[in-house]
Amino acid sequence: MTGETGLSKLIRNMRPGLNTGDYVFCCVDSSERASALAPLGSFRENEGVTVILPKSKADDLGLPYPAAFAWITLTVHSSLEAVGLTAAVSHALAEAGIPCNVVAAFHHDHLFVPVKDAARAMDVLRRMVVS
């Protein structure tokens, strides 16, 4: 199944969805430790392995994190080779003063915004769809 590459079609059909819960980015020392945590997502860097976890799980394990985020999924099936969706979305959120961490997965793009900004971010994204 191939994802969409046309930017205007991606934006018109992106249908942002706010997932339940608060999420955090933590760093652990190994891929084995990361895997044992069953994270929502992970990425290996030279300094350690970043894991995305439900905040409650990180709290239970005593893992430190700098901030809590809301998770928004753009439900359009975007191609990993699509050009401009990340730029358009992050630009719109930046114009509204909302920080955004983007994770591109196989089927969808996922945005992590500060919990306090989740409702505003959803409004910004919905306005993009109808523009």
BAMAR-901405 format. One record per atom (N, C-alpha, C): residue in three letters; atom name; x, y, z. Coordinates in steps of 0.1 Angstrom, whole numbers. Example, Ala and Ser with C-alpha at 12.3 -4.5 7.8 and 13.67 -1.06 7.14 Angstrom:
BEGIN
{site ALA; N; {132; -57; 78}}
{site ALA; CA; {123; -45; 78}}
{site ALA; C; {132; -33; 78}}
{site SER; N; {128; -22; 71}}
{site SER; CA; {137; -11; 71}}
{site SER; C; {129; 0; 79}}
This chain:
BEGIN
{site MET; N; {9; -12; 0}}
{site MET; CA; {0; 0; 0}}
{site MET; C; {9; 12; 0}}
{site THR; N; {7; 21; -10}}
{site THR; CA; {15; 33; -11}}
{site THR; C; {8; 45; -5}}
{site GLY; N; {16; 53; 2}}
{site GLY; CA; {11; 65; 8}}
{site GLY; C; {10; 76; -2}}
{site GLU; N; {2; 86; 2}}
{site GLU; CA; {0; 98; -6}}
{site GLU; C; {13; 107; -6}}
{site THR; N; {16; 113; -18}}
{site THR; CA; {27; 122; -19}}
{site THR; C; {24; 137; -22}}
{site GLY; N; {12; 139; -27}}
{site GLY; CA; {7; 153; -30}}
{site GLY; C; {4; 161; -18}}
{site LEU; N; {12; 172; -16}}
{site LEU; CA; {10; 180; -4}}
{site LEU; C; {-4; 186; -2}}
{site SER; N; {-10; 191; -13}}
{site SER; CA; {-23; 197; -11}}
{site SER; C; {-33; 186; -7}}
{site LYS; N; {-32; 174; -13}}
{site LYS; CA; {-41; 163; -9}}
{site LYS; C; {-38; 158; 5}}
{site LEU; N; {-26; 158; 9}}
{site LEU; CA; {-22; 154; 23}}
{site LEU; C; {-28; 163; 33}}
{site ILE; N; {-27; 176; 31}}
{site ILE; CA; {-32; 186; 40}}
{site ILE; C; {-48; 185; 40}}
{site ARG; N; {-54; 184; 29}}
{site ARG; CA; {-68; 184; 28}}
{site ARG; C; {-74; 171; 35}}
{site ASN; N; {-67; 160; 35}}
{site ASN; CA; {-71; 148; 41}}
{site ASN; C; {-65; 144; 54}}
{site MET; N; {-57; 152; 60}}
{site MET; CA; {-49; 148; 72}}
{site MET; C; {-57; 145; 84}}
{site ARG; N; {-68; 149; 86}}
{site ARG; CA; {-77; 146; 98}}
{site ARG; C; {-69; 144; 111}}
{site PRO; N; {-65; 154; 117}}
{site PRO; CA; {-57; 152; 130}}
{site PRO; C; {-66; 146; 141}}
{site GLY; N; {-60; 136; 148}}
{site GLY; CA; {-67; 130; 159}}
{site GLY; C; {-59; 130; 171}}
{site LEU; N; {-65; 135; 182}}
{site LEU; CA; {-58; 136; 195}}
{site LEU; C; {-59; 123; 202}}
{site ASN; N; {-48; 116; 205}}
{site ASN; CA; {-48; 104; 212}}
{site ASN; C; {-49; 106; 227}}
{site THR; N; {-54; 96; 234}}
{site THR; CA; {-56; 98; 249}}
{site THR; C; {-43; 96; 256}}
{site GLY; N; {-42; 104; 266}}
{site GLY; CA; {-30; 103; 275}}
{site GLY; C; {-19; 113; 273}}
{site ASP; N; {-10; 113; 282}}
{site ASP; CA; {2; 122; 282}}
{site ASP; C; {14; 113; 279}}
{site TYR; N; {23; 119; 271}}
{site TYR; CA; {35; 111; 267}}
{site TYR; C; {48; 119; 270}}
{site VAL; N; {59; 111; 272}}
{site VAL; CA; {71; 118; 275}}
{site VAL; C; {83; 111; 267}}
{site PHE; N; {93; 119; 265}}
{site PHE; CA; {105; 114; 259}}
{site PHE; C; {116; 112; 270}}
{site CYS; N; {121; 100; 271}}
{site CYS; CA; {131; 97; 281}}
{site CYS; C; {143; 91; 274}}
{site CYS; N; {154; 91; 280}}
{site CYS; CA; {167; 85; 274}}
{site CYS; C; {171; 73; 283}}
{site VAL; N; {174; 62; 277}}
{site VAL; CA; {179; 50; 284}}
{site VAL; C; {192; 46; 278}}
{site ASP; N; {200; 38; 285}}
{site ASP; CA; {214; 35; 281}}
{site ASP; C; {216; 24; 270}}
{site SER; N; {205; 17; 267}}
{site SER; CA; {207; 6; 258}}
{site SER; C; {195; 2; 250}}
{site SER; N; {196; -4; 239}}
{site SER; CA; {185; -9; 231}}
{site SER; C; {177; -20; 238}}
{site GLU; N; {185; -28; 246}}
{site GLU; CA; {178; -38; 254}}
{site GLU; C; {169; -32; 264}}
{site ARG; N; {174; -22; 271}}
{site ARG; CA; {165; -15; 281}}
{site ARG; C; {153; -9; 274}}
{site ALA; N; {156; -2; 263}}
{site ALA; CA; {145; 4; 256}}
{site ALA; C; {134; -6; 252}}
{site SER; N; {139; -17; 246}}
{site SER; CA; {129; -28; 242}}
{site SER; C; {121; -33; 253}}
{site ALA; N; {127; -35; 265}}
{site ALA; CA; {120; -40; 277}}
{site ALA; C; {109; -31; 281}}
{site LEU; N; {110; -18; 278}}
{site LEU; CA; {100; -8; 282}}
{site LEU; C; {88; -8; 273}}
{site ALA; N; {89; -16; 262}}
{site ALA; CA; {78; -16; 252}}
{site ALA; C; {73; -2; 248}}
{site PRO; N; {82; 7; 244}}
{site PRO; CA; {78; 21; 241}}
{site PRO; C; {69; 23; 229}}
{site LEU; N; {62; 34; 229}}
{site LEU; CA; {55; 38; 217}}
{site LEU; C; {64; 39; 205}}
{site GLY; N; {76; 44; 208}}
{site GLY; CA; {86; 46; 197}}
{site GLY; C; {100; 48; 204}}
{site SER; N; {110; 45; 196}}
{site SER; CA; {123; 47; 201}}
{site SER; C; {133; 51; 189}}
{site PHE; N; {144; 57; 193}}
{site PHE; CA; {154; 61; 184}}
{site PHE; C; {168; 60; 190}}
{site ARG; N; {177; 53; 184}}
{site ARG; CA; {191; 52; 190}}
{site ARG; C; {199; 63; 185}}
{site GLU; N; {206; 70; 195}}
{site GLU; CA; {215; 81; 192}}
{site GLU; C; {228; 77; 199}}
{site ASN; N; {239; 85; 196}}
{site ASN; CA; {252; 82; 202}}
{site ASN; C; {251; 84; 218}}
{site GLU; N; {242; 93; 222}}
{site GLU; CA; {242; 95; 237}}
{site GLU; C; {233; 85; 244}}
{site GLY; N; {225; 77; 238}}
{site GLY; CA; {216; 68; 244}}
{site GLY; C; {204; 65; 235}}
{site VAL; N; {194; 58; 240}}
{site VAL; CA; {182; 55; 233}}
{site VAL; C; {170; 63; 238}}
{site THR; N; {165; 71; 229}}
{site THR; CA; {153; 79; 232}}
{site THR; C; {141; 70; 231}}
{site VAL; N; {132; 70; 242}}
{site VAL; CA; {120; 62; 242}}
{site VAL; C; {108; 72; 244}}
{site ILE; N; {97; 69; 237}}
{site ILE; CA; {85; 77; 239}}
{site ILE; C; {76; 67; 247}}
{site LEU; N; {72; 72; 259}}
{site LEU; CA; {64; 64; 268}}
{site LEU; C; {52; 72; 273}}
{site PRO; N; {41; 64; 277}}
{site PRO; CA; {31; 71; 285}}
{site PRO; C; {37; 77; 298}}
{site LYS; N; {33; 89; 301}}
{site LYS; CA; {39; 96; 313}}
{site LYS; C; {37; 87; 325}}
{site SER; N; {26; 81; 327}}
{site SER; CA; {23; 72; 339}}
{site SER; C; {34; 61; 340}}
{site LYS; N; {38; 55; 329}}
{site LYS; CA; {48; 45; 329}}
{site LYS; C; {61; 50; 333}}
{site ALA; N; {65; 61; 327}}
{site ALA; CA; {78; 68; 331}}
{site ALA; C; {78; 71; 346}}
{site ASP; N; {67; 77; 351}}
{site ASP; CA; {66; 80; 365}}
{site ASP; C; {67; 68; 374}}
{site ASP; N; {60; 57; 370}}
{site ASP; CA; {61; 44; 378}}
{site ASP; C; {75; 39; 378}}
{site LEU; N; {83; 41; 368}}
{site LEU; CA; {97; 36; 367}}
{site LEU; C; {107; 46; 372}}
{site GLY; N; {103; 58; 375}}
{site GLY; CA; {112; 68; 380}}
{site GLY; C; {121; 73; 369}}
{site LEU; N; {117; 73; 357}}
{site LEU; CA; {125; 78; 346}}
{site LEU; C; {123; 93; 344}}
{site PRO; N; {133; 101; 344}}
{site PRO; CA; {132; 115; 342}}
{site PRO; C; {128; 119; 328}}
{site TYR; N; {122; 130; 327}}
{site TYR; CA; {118; 136; 314}}
{site TYR; C; {116; 151; 316}}
{site PRO; N; {118; 158; 305}}
{site PRO; CA; {118; 173; 306}}
{site PRO; C; {104; 179; 305}}
{site ALA; N; {94; 172; 299}}
{site ALA; CA; {81; 178; 297}}
{site ALA; C; {71; 167; 293}}
{site ALA; N; {58; 170; 294}}
{site ALA; CA; {48; 160; 290}}
{site ALA; C; {42; 165; 277}}
{site PHE; N; {38; 156; 268}}
{site PHE; CA; {33; 159; 255}}
{site PHE; C; {20; 152; 252}}
{site ALA; N; {12; 159; 244}}
{site ALA; CA; {0; 153; 239}}
{site ALA; C; {4; 147; 225}}
{site TRP; N; {-2; 136; 221}}
{site TRP; CA; {1; 129; 209}}
{site TRP; C; {-10; 131; 199}}
{site ILE; N; {-7; 137; 188}}
{site ILE; CA; {-17; 139; 177}}
{site ILE; C; {-13; 131; 165}}
{site THR; N; {-22; 124; 159}}
{site THR; CA; {-19; 116; 147}}
{site THR; C; {-26; 123; 135}}
{site LEU; N; {-19; 124; 124}}
{site LEU; CA; {-24; 129; 112}}
{site LEU; C; {-29; 116; 105}}
{site THR; N; {-42; 114; 104}}
{site THR; CA; {-46; 101; 99}}
{site THR; C; {-46; 98; 84}}
{site VAL; N; {-41; 108; 77}}
{site VAL; CA; {-39; 105; 62}}
{site VAL; C; {-27; 96; 61}}
{site HIS; N; {-28; 87; 51}}
{site HIS; CA; {-16; 78; 49}}
{site HIS; C; {-6; 85; 40}}
{site SER; N; {4; 91; 47}}
{site SER; CA; {14; 99; 40}}
{site SER; C; {26; 90; 36}}
{site SER; N; {31; 92; 24}}
{site SER; CA; {43; 84; 20}}
{site SER; C; {55; 89; 27}}
{site LEU; N; {64; 80; 30}}
{site LEU; CA; {77; 85; 36}}
{site LEU; C; {85; 93; 26}}
{site GLU; N; {81; 94; 14}}
{site GLU; CA; {88; 102; 4}}
{site GLU; C; {80; 115; 1}}
{site ALA; N; {69; 117; 8}}
{site ALA; CA; {62; 130; 6}}
{site ALA; C; {70; 142; 10}}
{site VAL; N; {69; 152; 2}}
{site VAL; CA; {76; 165; 4}}
{site VAL; C; {67; 176; 10}}
{site GLY; N; {71; 181; 21}}
{site GLY; CA; {64; 193; 26}}
{site GLY; C; {54; 192; 37}}
{site LEU; N; {49; 180; 40}}
{site LEU; CA; {39; 179; 50}}
{site LEU; C; {44; 183; 64}}
{site THR; N; {56; 178; 68}}
{site THR; CA; {62; 181; 80}}
{site THR; C; {65; 196; 81}}
{site ALA; N; {70; 202; 70}}
{site ALA; CA; {73; 216; 70}}
{site ALA; C; {60; 224; 72}}
{site ALA; N; {50; 221; 65}}
{site ALA; CA; {37; 228; 65}}
{site ALA; C; {31; 228; 79}}
{site VAL; N; {30; 216; 85}}
{site VAL; CA; {24; 214; 98}}
{site VAL; C; {33; 221; 109}}
{site SER; N; {46; 219; 108}}
{site SER; CA; {54; 225; 119}}
{site SER; C; {54; 241; 117}}
{site HIS; N; {54; 246; 105}}
{site HIS; CA; {53; 260; 103}}
{site HIS; C; {40; 266; 109}}
{site ALA; N; {29; 260; 106}}
{site ALA; CA; {16; 264; 111}}
{site ALA; C; {16; 264; 126}}
{site LEU; N; {22; 254; 132}}
{site LEU; CA; {22; 253; 147}}
{site LEU; C; {32; 264; 152}}
{site ALA; N; {43; 266; 146}}
{site ALA; CA; {53; 276; 150}}
{site ALA; C; {47; 290; 149}}
{site GLU; N; {40; 292; 139}}
{site GLU; CA; {33; 306; 138}}
{site GLU; C; {24; 308; 150}}
{site ALA; N; {18; 297; 155}}
{site ALA; CA; {9; 298; 167}}
{site ALA; C; {17; 297; 180}}
{site GLY; N; {31; 296; 179}}
{site GLY; CA; {39; 296; 191}}
{site GLY; C; {38; 282; 198}}
{site ILE; N; {36; 271; 191}}
{site ILE; CA; {34; 258; 197}}
{site ILE; C; {46; 249; 192}}
{site PRO; N; {54; 245; 202}}
{site PRO; CA; {65; 236; 199}}
{site PRO; C; {59; 222; 194}}
{site CYS; N; {67; 215; 185}}
{site CYS; CA; {62; 203; 180}}
{site CYS; C; {73; 193; 177}}
{site ASN; N; {72; 181; 181}}
{site ASN; CA; {82; 171; 178}}
{site ASN; C; {74; 161; 168}}
{site VAL; N; {80; 159; 157}}
{site VAL; CA; {73; 151; 146}}
{site VAL; C; {80; 137; 145}}
{site VAL; N; {72; 127; 145}}
{site VAL; CA; {76; 113; 143}}
{site VAL; C; {69; 108; 130}}
{site ALA; N; {77; 105; 120}}
{site ALA; CA; {71; 99; 108}}
{site ALA; C; {71; 84; 109}}
{site ALA; N; {60; 78; 108}}
{site ALA; CA; {60; 63; 108}}
{site ALA; C; {55; 59; 94}}
{site PHE; N; {54; 46; 92}}
{site PHE; CA; {51; 40; 79}}
{site PHE; C; {38; 46; 73}}
{site HIS; N; {27; 46; 81}}
{site HIS; CA; {14; 50; 76}}
{site HIS; C; {10; 65; 79}}
{site HIS; N; {15; 70; 90}}
{site HIS; CA; {10; 83; 94}}
{site HIS; C; {22; 91; 100}}
{site ASP; N; {19; 104; 101}}
{site ASP; CA; {28; 113; 109}}
{site ASP; C; {22; 116; 122}}
{site HIS; N; {30; 116; 132}}
{site HIS; CA; {26; 118; 146}}
{site HIS; C; {33; 130; 152}}
{site LEU; N; {25; 139; 158}}
{site LEU; CA; {30; 151; 164}}
{site LEU; C; {29; 150; 179}}
{site PHE; N; {39; 155; 186}}
{site PHE; CA; {39; 156; 200}}
{site PHE; C; {41; 171; 204}}
{site VAL; N; {30; 176; 210}}
{site VAL; CA; {30; 190; 214}}
{site VAL; C; {28; 191; 229}}
{site PRO; N; {33; 202; 236}}
{site PRO; CA; {31; 203; 250}}
{site PRO; C; {16; 201; 254}}
{site VAL; N; {13; 194; 264}}
{site VAL; CA; {0; 191; 269}}
{site VAL; C; {-9; 203; 269}}
{site LYS; N; {-3; 214; 275}}
{site LYS; CA; {-11; 226; 276}}
{site LYS; C; {-15; 233; 263}}
{site ASP; N; {-8; 229; 252}}
{site ASP; CA; {-11; 234; 239}}
{site ASP; C; {-19; 225; 230}}
{site ALA; N; {-23; 213; 235}}
{site ALA; CA; {-30; 203; 227}}
{site ALA; C; {-43; 209; 220}}
{site ALA; N; {-51; 215; 227}}
{site ALA; CA; {-64; 220; 221}}
{site ALA; C; {-61; 231; 210}}
{site ARG; N; {-52; 240; 213}}
{site ARG; CA; {-48; 250; 203}}
{site ARG; C; {-42; 244; 191}}
{site ALA; N; {-33; 234; 193}}
{site ALA; CA; {-27; 227; 182}}
{site ALA; C; {-38; 220; 173}}
{site MET; N; {-47; 214; 179}}
{site MET; CA; {-58; 208; 171}}
{site MET; C; {-66; 218; 163}}
{site ASP; N; {-68; 230; 169}}
{site ASP; CA; {-75; 240; 162}}
{site ASP; C; {-67; 245; 150}}
{site VAL; N; {-54; 247; 152}}
{site VAL; CA; {-45; 251; 141}}
{site VAL; C; {-45; 241; 130}}
{site LEU; N; {-44; 228; 133}}
{site LEU; CA; {-44; 217; 123}}
{site LEU; C; {-57; 216; 116}}
{site ARG; N; {-68; 217; 123}}
{site ARG; CA; {-82; 217; 117}}
{site ARG; C; {-84; 228; 107}}
{site ARG; N; {-78; 240; 111}}
{site ARG; CA; {-79; 252; 102}}
{site ARG; C; {-71; 249; 89}}
{site MET; N; {-60; 242; 90}}
{site MET; CA; {-53; 239; 78}}
{site MET; C; {-60; 230; 68}}
{site VAL; N; {-68; 221; 74}}
{site VAL; CA; {-76; 212; 65}}
{site VAL; C; {-86; 219; 57}}
{site VAL; N; {-93; 229; 63}}
{site VAL; CA; {-104; 236; 56}}
{site VAL; C; {-99; 248; 48}}
{site SER; N; {-86; 252; 49}}
{site SER; CA; {-81; 263; 42}}
{site SER; C; {-80; 260; 27}}
